[in-house]
Amino acid sequence: MTTLNKQAFWQQHVTQWQNSNLSQSEYCKQQGLKPHNLSYHKCKQLGNSKAKSIVPIKSSGFIKLPAPEILPAEEPLTLHFKQNLSLSGITLNNIKVVTRLAEVLS
């Protein structure tokens, strides 16, 4: 196979893989190709992408998210009922249970 034929062969496979919605490994398995060869030619084409346009690599589907802001611990609340009953340790995590208990205790 001539150099020109090799370039066309690999460019076609890189383009077909990018349009396939398959992982690189799955595509290579189906086509009988070695994944490292496809990787090499994909990178080689990306290096030449300034000179000629190729299909961009598809996103993995993952997005980058900022780290969550650490909020200060909330102070638990206490409810005071008649007959010196109290219910303490109330937070947003247990508010449904507290509501049901308050109905029973009042």
Summary of the structure (lengths in Angstrom):
residues: 106
radius of gyration: 30.5
end to end distance: 87.7
largest distance: 94.7
contacts: 196
relative contact order: 0.10
helix: 50%
strand: 8%
